[in-house]
Amino acid sequence: MKMQEYIDEAEKALLHTYNRYQVVLEKGDGVYLYDMEGKKYLDFVSGIAVFALGYNNKEYNDALKAQIDNVIHTSNYYYNIPAIEAAKKLKEVSGMDRVFFTNSGAEAIEGAIKAARKYAYLKDGTTDHEIIAMNHSFHGRTMGALSVTGNPHYREAFEPMIGNIRFADLNDFDSVLANVNDKTCAILLETVQGEGGLYPAEEEFLQKVRKLCDEKDILLILDEIQCGMGRTGYMYAWQKFGVKPDIMTTAKALGCGVPVGAFLMTEKVAQNSLVAGDHGTTYGGNPLACAAICKVLELFEKEKVLDNVKEVSAYLEEQLDKLVDEFDFIETRRGAGLMQGLVCNKPVGEIINKALENGLILINAGPNIIRFVPALVITKENVDEMISILRKSLV
Ligand SMILES: *Cc1c(COP(=O)(O)O)cnc(C)c1O
């Protein structure tokens, strides 16, 4: 079948929840993707901040193939070696104490919410605890994750949400304070907001929130699903500020393409929240997913991914800033590390389509922002190539 025929088939069979770009991607290699007609694309999306190591990494592929020949799945009623190794490594790189593996980011958020509610329930026996989340946040599409997502447009048709959620503004400590009361059990935020517009949390704000949480025994939950796993040049974005969460979520680049996430917590929360029977998942942390995590974390170290992010992101920022100076309709650049956005004063859909035509894959964050979340192994030459194609596409 030809590419257009496949697209027509897809539109007949798949639920229409995405307006997809008119291309069937077939192969990936390094930072390039190829469609089924052989056209080559420089990829600055990496499957939405997922493929940190680039496509077709031989060591990663070999590790998965070896695990497939051993065992793919066993269920969580038994121990398996990849899950034990992955949990150990994840503890080391995060500084957190305990791990629960999930199948997705949204599911990690669900677990984090349950842990926080259980923690508060065990303290006072009541069941009307509140969570403060942020406006413009994005935490996923399941009902719990949607309930804490600060974008009414995503929520409206699916009301009622889970109850007792309040929304404050990121980097506005007073707005957080105004929402705190005796029922507050957790404050949830993305250390760098992704979908909501590439807004990094400021150090002073994080420190004040941390202090408030300590004083009132409120749990700080940091969603590191997009900004974690090295994207900002730190394994987890909060590590730059030393503001440690009580519960943290991670996913996206964690398995570099194998669907897996996790929520992690401190020993104190672990000892005072979820116990046997409280939470579970059939697939979560199965041997295949965990073999991926182990290899990803090993390769991050071996390929000095964090150093590369620090170096190349500084260069990317410089080059994007030049575009801000040059083009009137680009208002500013915002983000952290290899998680950047060009904020425009008009919708960017046409630019992204034009870039695709010109062999560059980009994505938006909201209607007016072009987002850059490439593989973490990109080079300065890749940045130059991207800028040159983007320049041709700025219509
Ligand atoms: C993508 C994302 C999620 C949801 O992850 P899924 O794997 O799509 O369920 C949650 N939080 C943030 C910050 C994200 O970027």
The ligand as an SDF file (V2000), in Angstrom:
LIG
                    3D

 15 15  0  0  0  0  0  0  0  0999 V2000
    3.3010   13.4960   29.1660 C   0  0  0  0  0  0  0  0  0  0  0  0
    3.0880   13.9670   30.5290 C   0  0  0  0  0  0  0  0  0  0  0  0
    2.2320   13.2920   31.4280 C   0  0  0  0  0  0  0  0  0  0  0  0
    1.4000   12.1050   31.0140 C   0  0  0  0  0  0  0  0  0  0  0  0
    2.1760   11.0380   30.6100 O   0  0  0  0  0  0  0  0  0  0  0  0
    1.5080    9.8570   29.7240 P   0  0  0  0  0  0  0  0  0  0  0  0
    2.5890    8.8370   29.6140 O   0  0  0  0  0  0  0  0  0  0  0  0
    1.1240   10.4810   28.4140 O   0  0  0  0  0  0  0  0  0  0  0  0
    0.3280    9.3610   30.4650 O   0  0  0  0  0  0  0  0  0  0  0  0
    2.1500   13.7520   32.7310 C   0  0  0  0  0  0  0  0  0  0  0  0
    2.8600   14.8050   33.1380 N   0  0  0  0  0  0  0  0  0  0  0  0
    3.6900   15.4890   32.3090 C   0  0  0  0  0  0  0  0  0  0  0  0
    4.4680   16.6380   32.8380 C   0  0  0  0  0  0  0  0  0  0  0  0
    3.8170   15.1020   30.9830 C   0  0  0  0  0  0  0  0  0  0  0  0
    4.6100   15.7960   30.1540 O   0  0  0  0  0  0  0  0  0  0  0  0
  1  2  1  0
  2  3  1  0
  2 14  2  0
  3  4  1  0
  3 10  2  0
  4  5  1  0
  5  6  1  0
  6  7  2  0
  6  8  1  0
  6  9  1  0
 10 11  1  0
 11 12  2  0
 12 13  1  0
 12 14  1  0
 14 15  1  0
M  END
$$$$
